[in-house]
Amino acid sequence: MTYGEGLGAVGLFRRRKRTDAVSRDRVAQRADLDHLESFVRTRRGVEAYIEPRTTVTETTVMLIAGDGEWTRRRVGSPEEARRFAHKLAIPIYDVRLMGYPQRMRDYNERRKRRPELF
């Protein structure tokens, strides 16, 4: 046997290849959709942004109100997010194509500067 064959030093430091990205996050639940629906019904100018599934988190939808306030919850799939938005008659965008609106960043900045107001 030559150096590097079998379980030699080279094999010990080799990284394992990932064959399938597995999410360790929980799946969407009815409470998630209830929260999103409540957010839409209690705020003005709400838009939905689909966030793709990652190796850590399932597909999520971020709702952003007209003043920049936002909330994020899991959804079963991008198709489910679209059905949800259609049912509530709100616009929906893919965050990978559109990015997040400036009003959300402005809202986050206001919260940082004056947390006592929120």
Protein Blocks (a to p, Z undefined) as FASTA:
>chain_A
ZZhiajbfklmmpccddfbdcdfbdcddfklmmmmmmmmmmpghiacddddddfkbccdd
ddddfkopacddddfbfklmmmmmmmnopacddfklnopafklmmmmmmmmmmmmlZZ
